[in-house]
Amino acid sequence: MGMGRALAVALVGLNGHVVEVEADIGQTLPAFVLLGLPDASLNEARERIRSAAQNTGIPLSRRKITVNLIPASLPKKGSGFDLAIVMAALDAAGDVRRTGGTVFLAELGLDGRLRPVRGVLPAVLAAHRAGCREFVVAEANLAEARLVAGAKVRGYASLAQVAADFEADPQHLVFVQENVAPALDGGEAQEGGPDLRAAVDLSEVAGQSEARMALEIAAAGGHHLMMVGPPGSGKTMLAERLPGLLPELDDREAIEVTAIHSLDSGGPGIAALVRRPPYERPHHSASMAAIIGGGSGIPRPGAASRAHQGILFLDEAPEFDKRVLDALRQPLESGELVLHRSAGTAAYPARFQLVLAANPCPCGKATGKGIACECTAMARRRYFGRLSGPLLDRVDIQLQVHRVQLSQLSDDAPRESTAQVAARVAAARDVQRERLRPFGLLHNAELTGRILRGPLRLASKDTQFLDRAMGAGTLTARGYDRVLRLAWTVADLSGRTQPNADDVGLALTLRQRGEGL
């Protein structure tokens, strides 16, 4: 009897910490003690692993087993420690060997089967960055763990297979699933994710030439967008086509997005990197925790983080809780959500494009002369009052969407497809990337006032519209900078090296079209 060791990973948000699992078998009465700040679900591992080991044919020692999770000051939760604990205990008893340098990530069933767990991708990624090279996961998590380049990953169906590979006596093992060989060593990372371009196309949108232009500008520069119009005018239809205009994610972005989805997955692991920008459309009844993130214990990611590097679409935006809408102001500026709870603090990336859609009034009939509208002036003010000034000040494009006319609906003239517009967007983003490389930025929407009034400063003759608007008090300092960002995107799409007065004028029009609603 002696000491046994194995490795596991504790996740706090997307940040993973390598945990050393120590097991000691004493010479006292039977007991199982688990130390190192385990939560309730982790404390239950004591009974799970005893049954799993017994049904595998290598029962745990009848002596006192003490398991310590290092660092002891770090809170640990979840069933992903099951396999590491049982392997450390079997190592201490001399039933298996060579476990000390391997990271084990799997939940155990009572019959010894290995069950998948959430967050395998960020866990393997964190441990690999910390210097770990060998990993053991459940077969259902194997493809996901393989997405980390350079990690040697093995997947198994049962504890018996794991024990056999770590030199357990095969005569005693009971294999739950016969003739299933473990998959060894990670292969090439696959790429995938839902592609909305295959399901919806911009050519299906009738009329709405101004809205199509605004959508293209938003996609090219990464700008936030608000659309106000009557029901049936195509606001949702336009928003659904925005992800198809965005270029695919690069390796760094794809790893970040896939890691967030790994934390949020409740079943089998993810088989491929998410290459398409995500599209989140929560219902207007969603709570603060559902949008921003939260929950008991360590906070979990919400829709804002799941939309990282993609689109967060809030349909019927004024119907959302005002506190939820205002909570989006911080990630719109910083691109990150830091959630504090008594059990710990979790940070999630949340650099998304916000798309808001709203009716012109609660009944939606305040269009044209508004004769059919039944809403009082107070009801209209209350409706749009939920969209606070500070939130709207962060939305670059504020667009009125008009009802589609019959002549536009029946027009058979060919319309530009998603692929055609996406090609222009990609070209504009390439130009931005080269221009902004010295500043460490990717999109025009990330430009700061210091850069806009410094290296990228425009001539006063080109900003005269802006200067007058700010002097009249109709434009804030933040709004001034955001109009300049829009103007740079308009110039990029037009093939100009820098914006002229017409580009600035168009940007100001797109910015102020929603004023007074």
N, C-alpha and C positions, 0 to 999 in steps of 0.2 A: 504494500500500500504506500502511496506517495502523492505527489503533486501532478496534476494534469493541466494543460493549457490549450486554449484555442482563441481565435479572434472573431469578433463580430463588429457591427457598425451601429451606432446610435445616431439617428437623424434628428436634427433640430431645424425645422424648416427644410431648406435645401442643403444645409451644411451638415456634413457627416463627420463623426468623430469615431476613430478606431477604438474599440473597447477590447481590452484583454480579459478573457474569461479564465479565472483560476479555479481549480477544483481540488479539494483536499479531502482525503478519506481518513477519518480518525479511528480510534480504538474504543469508542464508547457505544452507547445504545443507538439503535437505528433512528435517524432523523435526517432531514434535508433542510438546510439553512441557505437562504439566498440573500446575499448582501449587495449593496451598491446602488441604493435608491431605485429599486424596481417598482413599477406601478402594479395595479391590481391584475391586469391581463398578463404581465410578466410573472407575477407571483404564482399564477395558475400553472406555469410551466412545470413546476415540481411534480404535479400529478400527471401531466401529459407525457413528460419524458420517461417517468417510471413505467407507465403502461406501454409506451412505444418500445422501450428497450426490452421489456419482458416479452412482448409479442414478436420481437425480432429474434429472440433467442440468446441475447446477451444481457441478462438482467443486471441492474445496478447493484452495487455492493449493499449488503444489509447493515453496514456500519454507518456512522454519521458522515454525511456528505456536506461539506461546506463549499459553497460556490460564491466567489467574489468577483464583481464586475468593476474593472478599473478603467477610468477614474471613478472613484466612489462618489465624488461630488456632483457628477453629471446625471441628471434624471434620465431614466431609461424606460421605455414603454414598448408595448407590442409583443407579438408572438414570434418576431423574426430572430430572437435569440435562442429559440428552442434547440436547434441543431448544434449550435456552438456549445451550449451548456451540456448536452448529453455527450458530445464528443470529448469535452474536457473531463467529464466524470469517468468515461470509459478509459481515457488515457491515464487518469490517476489510478485506476484499478489494473492497468496493464493489459486491457482487452484490445486496445488499438494503439497505434504509434504514429509518429510524425505529424501530429495535429497542430503543433505550436505556431507554425508560420502561415497557416491557411485560414482564410476568412470564410466562415460558414453563415449562410443567410437562408433560412427556411423555417417554416412552421412544421410541427410534427402532428400527425394524426395518432389516435390511440393504437391503430394497427401498425404503425411504423411508416406509413406513407409520408412523403414530403409534400407539403402544401406550399403554393406560391404566396409571397408576401408583397405588400406595396413598397414602392420606393427602392427597388433593387438597383435601378440605373444610377440615381444619385449616390447610393450607398457604395456601389462598386467604384464609381468615379472618385469619390472622396478617399476611399481606402487605397486606390491605385496611386493617387497623387501623394498619399502619405508613405508610399514605398512598398505596399503589399502587391504581390504578383499572382498568387494562387487563390482561387475562389471556388466554393462549392455552393450550388443553388439547387432549388427544385427544378425539375425538367420544364415546368410551365414558365419558369423565369429565365431559362437558358438563353433564348434568342435576345431578350432584353439586356441581359448581362454582357452578351457578346458585343454590344454596341460600343463598349469602351475599348478603344484600340490599345493593344499591348497587354491586356489582362488575359491570363490563362484561366479559363472558366470551364468547370465540369458540371454537368447536370445529372441528377439522379431521380429515380422514382420512389425509392424507399431507403430507410435507414440501413437496412441490411446491405444494400449495394455500396453505400458510403463506407460502412464498417469493413466490408470486404476489400475495398481499395486502400484502406488504412491498416491492413495486415491483421484483421480479426480472424479468428479460427473459423474457416468456412463450414466445418462440420456442425457448428452450433447455430449457424444463422438460419433464420426462417425468412425466405424471400416472399414478400407479399405479391409481387408481380414477376412471374417466371420469365426467363429468357429476354429480359429487357436490358440491353447493355447501356451503360452510361455514355452520354455524348461527351467527348473529350475535346478540350482546346477550342477557343473562340475562333470563328471564321470571320469573313468579311461582314462589316455592318451593312444591313439592308437599309433601303430608303423607301419612304412611303408617306402615308397620311392621306386624309380625305382631300380630294381635288374638286373644289366647287366649280371649276371651269368646265368640267365634264357634264355637270348637271344644269347650270344656268349660263346664259350668254348675254352680253350687253346688247346684241343685235335684237333681242326680244323686247327691248324697251322702246315703245312708240313715243315720238315727240321728245319733249324734255331735253332740248338741245343744251340749254343753260345748265341743267342739272347734270347731264353727261359730262360737260366741260368741267364743272366743279368736282365731279367724282374723279376725273382724270388728274386734276391738279392735286386733290387730296392724296391720291395714290402715289403720285410722283414725288411729293415732298414730305409725306408722312404727316399731313395736317389733320387736325380734328375737324369734324363736320357736323353741322346741325341743319336739318331739313324741316321746314314748317309748311304744311299744306293740307288740303281737305282729304278725307278718307277716299281711297281709290285712286289717288293721283300718282302712285308708284313709288312712295318713299321706301317701303320695305323691299320692293323689287330692286331698287337702285342699291340699297345697302347690301343685299345678298350678292350683288355682282362686284362689289369692291374687293373682296379677297382674291378674286380671279385676276385682278389687274396688278396685284403685288408680285414681285419676283420671289422665287423660292428662297428659303432660308439657307444661309451658309452654314458651315460645320458648327461654329460656335453657337449660333442662334438655334440650330436644330437640336443640339445637345441640351441647351437650356430649356427649350419648349418641351422636349420629350421627357426630361427629368421631372418637370412639373406634372405632366400627364401621368407619369409613373407613380407619383405620390397620390394622385387622385384616382387611379385605377382600382377597382374593387375585385377584379377577377384575375384571369390569366395575364401574364406579363405582356408588355408591348414588344412586337416582333420587329419593328423597323423605326428608324428615325423619322420624326414628323418633319417633312420638308415643306409642306404647304403652310402658309400663315394661318393660325387658328381663327375661328369665327365663333364668338360667344354671343348668345342672344337670350339673356335671362328674362323671366316674366316680371312684369311691373310689381308683383306682390313679393318679390324676393327680399329677404331680410339683409341686414348689414353683414352678418356672417357669410351669407351666400354670395354676396357681391365682393366684399372686401377680404373675407377670410375670417376664421375664428374657430369656435368650438371649445370643448372642454380640454384641459391639459394643454399640450403644445398646439398652437393654432394651425389649422389646415388652410391651404390656398383656396381662394374664392374665384369667382368668374373673372375678376380683374387680372389675376395672375395667370389663369388658364388662357386668357387672351393675349398674353405676352408675345410680342412680335407679330400680332395679328390685329383683329378687329373686335372691339366690345360695342355691340349694337344695343342701345336702349330704346326700344320701340315704345311709343306712348310715354315718353320721358317725364312729362309733368305728373304722371300717375305714380311714379316712384316716390318712396319716402324721401322727404327733403334732406334728412340727415344722411341717408345713403348717397344721394347725389353730391352733397358737399364733401363727403369723405373721399370722393374721387379727385378732389383738387390737389391733394398732396402727391399721389402717383403720377398725375398729369405733368407735374413739374419735375419730379425726381426720377420717375421711372422705376420706383421701388416701393414696396409696402413693408413696413416694419410693425409687427403686431406684438404687443406686450400683454402677457397674461401672468398670473401668479406662478404658473408652472414653468414659465420660461419665455424667451423672446425669439420669435421666428421672423426672418427676413425673406421675402419672395420678390423676384423681379416682376415688374408690372409696366413695361414700356409698350403700351398698346395705342391704337388709334381709336379714339372715342367717336362714335357716330350716334347722334341723337335724332329722334324723329318725334314730331308733335303735330297735333291738329291745331288749327287757328283759334279754337275755343273748345270748351268741353263738349258741345254738341257737334262740332266739326263743320258747321254750316256758314261760318262767318267768312265767306269768300265773295269776291266781287263786291256788290253793294251790301251784302250781308242781310238781305231782307228776310231770308228764311231762318236766320239765327234766333234762337229763343233764349240765349244766355244774357244775363244782366252784366253791366259793366263791372260790378264787383266780382261776379263769377269768373269773368275773363282775367281780371287782375290776380285773383287767387290762383287760377289755373297756371298762369305763367310765373307767378310769384314763387313757385316751388323751384324754378330754375334760377338760382341766385346769380346776382351780377358777377361775383368773383368766379363762378363756374363758367358762365358764358364768356367772360373775358379771356378764358383760356381756350376757347373754341375758335379756330382761325377762320373757318368758312361758315357763314350763317346765311342760309339760302331759303328763299320762298319757292316752293314747288307748286305749280299751277295745275288745275284739272286738265286732263288730256282731252282735246277736241276730237270729234268724230272724223274730221278730215285727216288728222294725224294718225288716228287708229287704222284707217283704211288705206293709208299711203303705202304703196307697194315698192317704193324706192328702196334700194339696198341700204342697210345701216351698218355702221362699223361694228365689227365683232369684238369680243373680249381680247382675242389674240392680237388684233391690229392695234388696239389701244395699249395693251400690255407691252407691246414692242416699243412704243414711244415712251412709256413709263420707265422701262428698263434702261433705255438710252439716256433719259434725263437723270436717272439715279447714278448711272456711270459717271456722268459729268459732275454731279454733286460729290461723288466719292473722291474724285481726283482733286476737286477744288478744296474740299474740307479735310483732306488727309492731314495737312499740317496742324489742324486744330483737334485731331482725334475724334472727328464727328463723321456721321454717315449721311444724315438727311438734313434738308433745309429747316425742318421743324425743330431741330436741335440747336440752331444758331442762337447765340446769346447776344444781348445788347452790346457788350464790349466788342464783339467781332463785327457786328453790323455797323457800329459807329467808329470802328477802327480800320482794320485791313480791307473790309468790304463796304466801306462808306460810299454812298452814292452822292452825285453832285446835287447841289441845292435846287437846281432847275428841274430835277427829276423827282424831288420829294415835296414840291410846293403844295400838292393836294393834301398830303399828310400833315405838313406844317400848319396849314389853315385849319384842318379838322382838329388837331390837338390844341391849337390856339383858341378855337371856339368851345373847347371842353367836351366835344363829342367823341373823343378818342383818348384813352388812357395811355400811360407810358408803355405798359405791357402790350396794349393794342397796337401802338405805333410799331413796336418791334415785330409783332406778329404779321402786320401788313407787309413789312419789308421781307419777312421770310416768304410770304406768299408770292411777292413780286419776283423774288429770285427763282421760285419754282416755275412761274409763268414764263420767265425768260429762258429757263433751261428747256422747257417743252417747245419753245419757239426757235431754239437754236442760237440764241444770242448769248454773248459772253457775260453781259450784265444787264440788269433791268433798265428800261427807259421810262419816261413819264407815263406812256400808255400802259405799261405793265403795272406800275404803281397804282394808276387809276383803276385798272381792272381789279387788282388785289383789294383796294379800298372798297370798291363796290361789293365784292364778294363778302367782305368782312362786315359791312354795314347793312346788307340787305334785310337782315332780321331785326334791325333797330325798330323800336316802338311797338313790337308785337306784344 
